[in-house]
Amino acid sequence: MKKALLTCLAVAAILTLAAWAADISGAWIMSSPGRDGQMMEREIAIAQTGKTIKVTLPGRPNQDGTPGEPIICDGTIEGNAIQWKMVRQTPQGEMIMEYKGTVDGATMKGTVNRMGNEVEWTAKKK
């Protein structure tokens, strides 16, 4: 009886810890180098359902300076490994950017592959 109870408590504790550690939903401030190499920050939003995530990135500003359409990307989180892919239509054709990284509490870091170039990024929970 004690063994079964201890086993149930251990499983419940592990599931609770796993669920708590994996929740990355919310607003994040992401930093990465821009086209000119200068570091730029932007706010991203992550919505999580289980291992599936939707990442909303700000769109490019319109010519009149108003905010552009946000870009919504699909991805996954498995343990502390996170990844998502952004597909954007440009005058030169389709551009795909693949983000991969790790989550450590309220911080993330990783790389993004931009047209064959790998660039590092970081993010902090807002």
N, CA, C and O of each residue as an XYZ file, in Angstrom:
504
protein
N       0.818     -1.194      0.000
C       0.000      0.000      0.000
C       0.862      1.257      0.000
O       0.625      2.190     -0.768
N       1.886      1.264      0.894
C       2.769      2.431      0.962
C       3.532      2.605     -0.340
O       3.732      3.722     -0.817
N       3.956      1.479     -0.908
C       4.732      1.529     -2.150
C       3.886      2.119     -3.279
O       4.383      2.933     -4.056
N       2.626      1.723     -3.380
C       1.737      2.246     -4.420
C       1.489      3.736     -4.212
O       1.480      4.502     -5.176
N       1.289      4.150     -2.974
C       1.064      5.555     -2.672
C       2.290      6.396     -3.016
O       2.170      7.469     -3.608
N       3.469      5.901     -2.640
C       4.707      6.623     -2.951
C       4.923      6.719     -4.462
O       5.366      7.750     -4.969
N       4.606      5.634     -5.174
C       4.744      5.644     -6.631
C       3.803      6.683     -7.239
O       4.211      7.444     -8.117
N       2.551      6.723     -6.784
C       1.583      7.711     -7.288
C       2.041      9.138     -7.000
O       1.934     10.012     -7.861
N       2.551      9.374     -5.796
C       3.039     10.709     -5.445
C       4.236     11.104     -6.301
O       4.343     12.249     -6.741
N       5.128     10.158     -6.532
C       6.309     10.445     -7.353
C       5.903     10.790     -8.784
O       6.419     11.746     -9.362
N       4.989     10.021     -9.353
C       4.515     10.280    -10.718
C       3.819     11.642    -10.778
O       4.049     12.412    -11.711
N       2.977     11.942     -9.800
C       2.290     13.238     -9.763
C       3.283     14.386     -9.661
O       3.115     15.412    -10.320
N       4.309     14.226     -8.846
C       5.324     15.272     -8.693
C       6.082     15.483    -10.000
O       6.334     16.623    -10.391
N       6.440     14.416    -10.667
C       7.176     14.522    -11.932
C       6.301     15.199    -12.991
O       6.775     16.077    -13.712
N       5.031     14.799    -13.092
C       4.136     15.414    -14.081
C       3.904     16.888    -13.781
O       3.864     17.710    -14.697
N       3.753     17.227    -12.513
C       3.560     18.629    -12.134
C       4.795     19.450    -12.466
O       4.679     20.545    -13.016
N       5.962     18.943    -12.145
C       7.211     19.638    -12.440
C       7.408     19.792    -13.935
O       7.812     20.858    -14.399
N       7.131     18.741    -14.699
C       7.294     18.807    -16.150
C       6.345     19.838    -16.756
O       6.740     20.607    -17.632
N       5.102     19.855    -16.294
C       4.142     20.821    -16.822
C       4.555     22.240    -16.456
O       4.454     23.140    -17.290
N       5.015     22.460    -15.237
C       5.434     23.783    -14.787
C       6.657     24.266    -15.550
O       6.696     25.422    -15.970
N       7.643     23.423    -15.738
C       8.899     23.824    -16.364
C       8.726     24.125    -17.854
O       9.479     24.924    -18.410
N       7.757     23.505    -18.497
C       7.640     23.624    -19.946
C       6.760     24.781    -20.399
O       6.690     25.032    -21.602
N       6.089     25.498    -19.509
C       5.170     26.548    -19.934
C       5.931     27.811    -20.324
O       6.526     28.479    -19.478
N       5.903     28.129    -21.621
C       6.621     29.313    -22.112
C       5.670     30.352    -22.689
O       6.109     31.311    -23.323
N       4.372     30.168    -22.474
C       3.385     31.120    -22.992
C       3.640     32.516    -22.446
O       4.056     32.684    -21.300
N       3.385     33.509    -23.283
C       3.487     34.891    -22.834
C       4.326     35.745    -23.752
O       4.685     35.343    -24.859
N       4.633     36.938    -23.264
C       5.421     37.915    -24.024
C       6.902     37.748    -23.708
O       7.278     37.524    -22.557
N       7.725     37.856    -24.723
C       9.181     37.743    -24.612
C       9.814     38.909    -25.363
O       9.252     39.398    -26.342
N      10.972     39.350    -24.911
C      11.765     40.347    -25.636
C      12.926     39.596    -26.283
O      13.790     39.048    -25.598
N      12.926     39.582    -27.605
C      13.946     38.849    -28.365
C      14.993     39.820    -28.896
O      14.658     40.892    -29.400
N      16.256     39.441    -28.782
C      17.376     40.237    -29.301
C      18.124     39.429    -30.341
O      18.434     38.256    -30.133
N      18.410     40.072    -31.465
C      19.223     39.452    -32.515
C      19.788     40.556    -33.398
O      19.237     41.655    -33.451
N      20.891     40.267    -34.093
C      21.450     41.292    -34.973
C      20.562     41.512    -36.195
O      20.035     40.563    -36.775
N      20.407     42.779    -36.574
C      19.654     43.125    -37.769
C      20.517     42.982    -39.010
O      21.634     42.469    -38.941
N      20.005     43.431    -40.132
C      20.745     43.321    -41.400
C      22.080     44.046    -41.356
O      23.052     43.603    -41.968
N      22.129     45.176    -40.623
C      23.363     45.961    -40.559
C      24.291     45.492    -39.433
O      25.345     46.089    -39.216
N      23.908     44.430    -38.717
C      24.742     43.917    -37.635
C      24.430     44.503    -36.273
O      24.877     43.972    -35.257
N      23.665     45.597    -36.233
C      23.277     46.212    -34.964
C      22.256     45.320    -34.263
O      21.365     44.760    -34.902
N      22.394     45.194    -32.935
C      21.434     44.400    -32.175
C      20.085     45.106    -32.180
O      20.006     46.319    -31.986
N      19.038     44.343    -32.401
C      17.695     44.904    -32.354
C      16.836     44.048    -31.439
O      17.008     42.832    -31.354
N      15.914     44.703    -30.761
C      14.993     44.010    -29.867
C      13.585     44.135    -30.415
O      13.205     45.157    -30.986
N      12.821     43.069    -30.229
C      11.406     43.110    -30.600
C      10.647     42.196    -29.654
O      11.178     41.210    -29.143
N       9.400     42.551    -29.438
C       8.562     41.739    -28.563
C       7.895     40.649    -29.387
O       7.319     40.918    -30.441
N       7.978     39.427    -28.902
C       7.291     38.309    -29.527
C       6.312     37.735    -28.507
O       6.475     37.919    -27.301
N       5.309     37.049    -29.000
C       4.338     36.394    -28.121
C       4.319     34.914    -28.448
O       4.351     34.525    -29.615
N       4.267     34.091    -27.409
C       4.219     32.641    -27.597
C       2.965     32.108    -26.916
O       2.702     32.395    -25.749
N       2.199     31.324    -27.672
C       1.038     30.613    -27.129
C       1.365     29.126    -27.201
O       1.780     28.631    -28.249
N       1.180     28.420    -26.100
C       1.558     27.014    -26.025
C       0.361     26.149    -25.672
O      -0.414     26.469    -24.770
N       0.224     25.047    -26.399
C      -0.745     24.006    -26.091
C       0.014     22.691    -26.119
O       0.312     22.162    -27.190
N       0.328     22.159    -24.936
C       1.136     20.942    -24.870
C       2.509     21.196    -25.445
O       3.221     22.089    -24.985
N       2.893     20.416    -26.455
C       4.206     20.559    -27.095
C       4.164     21.458    -28.329
O       5.191     21.685    -28.970
N       2.973     21.969    -28.663
C       2.801     22.822    -29.837
C       2.840     24.286    -29.420
O       2.242     24.672    -28.416
N       3.555     25.102    -30.208
C       3.606     26.541    -29.929
C       3.227     27.328    -31.184
O       3.414     26.869    -32.311
N       2.695     28.511    -30.956
C       2.486     29.510    -32.008
C       3.253     30.738    -31.564
O       3.026     31.266    -30.475
N       4.163     31.188    -32.412
C       4.992     32.349    -32.107
C       4.529     33.490    -33.008
O       4.474     33.349    -34.229
N       4.197     34.623    -32.387
C       3.773     35.798    -33.154
C       4.904     36.813    -33.120
O       5.286     37.311    -32.061
N       5.430     37.109    -34.303
C       6.512     38.070    -34.471
C       5.949     39.343    -35.094
O       4.999     39.276    -35.875
N       6.519     40.503    -34.762
C       6.027     41.729    -35.400
C       6.358     41.726    -36.886
O       7.422     41.263    -37.296
N       5.435     42.247    -37.687
C       5.690     42.368    -39.115
C       6.550     43.584    -39.399
O       6.747     44.439    -38.536
N       7.049     43.649    -40.594
C       7.839     44.829    -40.985
C       6.919     46.039    -41.052
O       5.768     45.925    -41.474
N       7.426     47.203    -40.636
C       6.584     48.408    -40.703
C       6.211     48.723    -42.147
O       6.981     48.478    -43.076
N       5.019     49.269    -42.308
C       4.582     49.718    -43.626
C       5.363     50.974    -44.006
O       6.024     51.573    -43.158
N       5.290     51.370    -45.266
C       6.033     52.538    -45.730
C       5.622     53.811    -45.003
O       6.423     54.736    -44.872
N       4.369     53.867    -44.526
C       3.923     55.063    -43.801
C       4.279     55.006    -42.313
O       3.900     55.896    -41.552
N       5.008     53.962    -41.896
C       5.455     53.856    -40.503
C       4.516     53.098    -39.592
O       4.868     52.812    -38.447
N       3.317     52.762    -40.075
C       2.389     51.997    -39.244
C       2.873     50.544    -39.141
O       3.579     50.054    -40.022
N       2.487     49.867    -38.058
C       2.932     48.477    -37.907
C       2.405     47.592    -39.031
O       1.264     47.729    -39.472
N       3.264     46.683    -39.482
C       2.869     45.723    -40.509
C       2.114     44.557    -39.899
O       1.989     44.453    -38.679
N       1.614     43.685    -40.752
C       0.889     42.500    -40.289
C       1.812     41.612    -39.463
O       2.930     41.325    -39.891
N       1.364     41.170    -38.285
C       2.190     40.244    -37.505
C       2.369     38.926    -38.252
O       1.529     38.540    -39.065
N       3.452     38.259    -37.970
C       3.763     36.982    -38.596
C       3.552     35.893    -37.548
O       4.123     35.957    -36.459
N       2.734     34.896    -37.875
C       2.445     33.808    -36.946
C       3.149     32.554    -37.445
O       2.974     32.133    -38.588
N       3.952     31.965    -36.558
C       4.767     30.802    -36.899
C       4.362     29.608    -36.037
O       3.994     29.767    -34.873
N       4.433     28.428    -36.613
C       4.157     27.201    -35.870
C       5.468     26.565    -35.449
O       6.469     26.635    -36.162
N       5.445     25.938    -34.270
C       6.639     25.276    -33.778
C       6.328     24.274    -32.693
O       5.171     23.933    -32.447
N       7.387     23.805    -32.044
C       7.250     22.805    -30.989
C       8.216     23.103    -29.858
O       9.221     23.793    -30.030
N       7.878     22.557    -28.690
C       8.796     22.544    -27.556
C       8.806     21.126    -27.021
O       7.757     20.527    -26.786
N       9.998     20.602    -26.834
C      10.178     19.245    -26.332
C      11.236     19.312    -25.251
O      12.412     19.532    -25.541
N      10.828     19.123    -24.004
C      11.768     19.336    -22.898
C      12.121     20.808    -22.872
O      11.240     21.659    -22.749
N      13.419     21.116    -22.989
C      13.815     22.531    -23.051
C      14.211     22.957    -24.464
O      14.695     24.071    -24.661
N      14.010     22.080    -25.444
C      14.339     22.404    -26.843
C      13.132     23.028    -27.526
O      12.028     22.484    -27.483
N      13.354     24.174    -28.154
C      12.276     24.900    -28.833
C      12.682     25.132    -30.279
O      13.855     25.327    -30.596
N      11.670     25.105    -31.154
C      11.929     25.431    -32.562
C      10.652     25.916    -33.226
O       9.549     25.491    -32.882
N      10.828     26.818    -34.187
C       9.707     27.275    -35.007
C      10.253     27.753    -36.332
O      11.442     28.037    -36.474
N       9.344     27.837    -37.316
C       9.730     28.223    -38.672
C       8.860     29.380    -39.129
O       7.641     29.365    -38.960
N       9.503     30.380    -39.706
C       8.798     31.525    -40.267
C       8.942     31.489    -41.783
O      10.043     31.330    -42.310
N       7.827     31.635    -42.470
C       7.834     31.694    -43.929
C       7.266     33.053    -44.319
O       6.153     33.406    -43.929
N       8.029     33.802    -45.082
C       7.626     35.156    -45.484
C       7.784     35.290    -46.997
O       8.764     34.825    -47.580
N       6.798     35.936    -47.619
C       6.874     36.225    -49.050
C       7.568     37.567    -49.234
O       7.187     38.558    -48.612
N       8.580     37.598    -50.082
C       9.319     38.823    -50.368
C       9.308     39.057    -51.883
O       8.930     38.162    -52.640
N       9.715     40.242    -52.328
C       9.807     40.479    -53.780
C      10.774     39.504    -54.469
O      10.655     39.253    -55.668
N      11.719     38.962    -53.714
C      12.669     37.999    -54.275
C      12.166     36.557    -54.167
O      12.861     35.631    -54.585
N      10.986     36.358    -53.621
C      10.429     35.014    -53.469
C      10.243     34.659    -51.998
O      10.285     35.524    -51.123
N      10.039     33.379    -51.747
C       9.782     32.904    -50.395
C      11.065     32.888    -49.561
O      12.108     32.415    -50.014
N      10.969     33.409    -48.343
C      12.098     33.395    -47.415
C      11.687     32.558    -46.211
O      10.638     32.794    -45.612
N      12.515     31.584    -45.861
C      12.248     30.712    -44.723
C      13.322     30.949    -43.673
O      14.517     30.941    -43.972
N      12.879     31.161    -42.437
C      13.806     31.330    -41.319
C      13.457     30.282    -40.275
O      12.316     30.207    -39.820
N      14.443     29.468    -39.895
C      14.220     28.411    -38.916
C      14.918     28.759    -37.611
O      16.141     28.891    -37.556
N      14.119     28.906    -36.564
C      14.612     29.224    -35.230
C      14.738     27.938    -34.420
O      13.819     27.120    -34.403
N      15.875     27.760    -33.749
C      16.090     26.619    -32.854
C      16.798     27.135    -31.614
O      17.654     28.015    -31.697
N      16.436     26.582    -30.465
C      17.078     27.034    -29.246
C      16.696     26.212    -28.042
O      16.089     25.146    -28.150
N      17.074     26.744    -26.873
C      16.773     26.091    -25.612
C      16.161     27.112    -24.655
O      16.459     28.306    -24.704
N      15.305     26.601    -23.797
C      14.643     27.415    -22.790
C      15.268     27.099    -21.443
O      15.489     25.935    -21.109
N      15.553     28.146    -20.667
C      16.074     27.973    -19.312
C      15.315     28.939    -18.409
O      15.762     30.060    -18.169
N      14.164     28.495    -17.913
C      13.343     29.355    -17.067
C      12.794     30.532    -17.850
O      12.017     30.349    -18.788
N      13.195     31.745    -17.471
C      12.698     32.968    -18.107
C      13.633     33.475    -19.200
O      13.532     34.633    -19.608
N      14.540     32.627    -19.680
C      15.428     33.015    -20.776
C      15.446     31.920    -21.845
O      15.183     30.749    -21.572
N      15.759     32.334    -23.043
C      15.943     31.416    -24.166
C      17.143     31.903    -24.964
O      17.485     33.086    -24.941
N      17.766     30.981    -25.660
C      18.821     31.363    -26.596
C      18.883     30.314    -27.683
O      18.474     29.169    -27.490
N      19.403     30.724    -28.837
C      19.497     29.783    -29.936
C      20.046     30.434    -31.180
O      20.716     31.465    -31.128
N      19.746     29.805    -32.306
C      20.195     30.304    -33.598
C      19.012     30.337    -34.559
O      18.034     29.605    -34.404
N      19.133     31.197    -35.541
C      18.155     31.255    -36.618
C      18.931     31.155    -37.923
O      19.943     31.831    -38.113
N      18.448     30.310    -38.808
C      19.063     30.169    -40.121
C      18.325     31.093    -41.069
O      17.163     30.864    -41.404
N      19.026     32.158    -41.503
C      18.461     33.141    -42.438
C      19.148     32.992    -43.787
O      20.291     33.417    -43.956
N      18.478     32.412    -44.713
C      18.994     32.263    -46.085
C      20.431     31.742    -46.094
O      21.291     32.282    -46.791
N      20.681     30.698    -45.323
C      21.999     30.076    -45.296
C      22.948     30.641    -44.267
O      24.017     30.073    -44.047
N      22.591     31.752    -43.623
C      23.437     32.340    -42.580
C      22.842     32.023    -41.215
O      21.646     32.206    -40.991
N      23.686     31.546    -40.307
C      23.225     31.245    -38.955
C      23.531     32.417    -38.045
O      24.675     32.866    -37.969
N      22.505     32.920    -37.344
C      22.625     34.072    -36.475
C      22.114     33.687    -35.093
O      21.123     32.966    -34.976
N      22.790     34.169    -34.037
C      22.376     33.864    -32.676
C      21.286     34.830    -32.217
O      21.262     35.991    -32.626
N      20.383     34.339    -31.362
C      19.343     35.160    -30.770
C      19.204     34.793    -29.296
O      19.564     33.693    -28.876
N      18.679     35.731    -28.525
C      18.357     35.500    -27.110
C      16.975     36.082    -26.851
O      16.506     36.932    -27.609
N      16.321     35.631    -25.787
C      15.037     36.186    -25.405
C      14.865     36.091    -23.901
O      15.329     35.148    -23.261
N      14.185     37.092    -23.349
C      13.876     37.122    -21.915
C      12.373     37.295    -21.774
O      11.750     38.066    -22.503
N      11.804     36.567    -20.827
C      10.359     36.678    -20.552
C      10.062     38.074    -20.038
O      10.772     38.596    -19.179
N       9.029     38.663    -20.560
C       8.653     40.025    -20.191
C       7.856     40.023    -18.897
O       7.447     41.082    -18.422
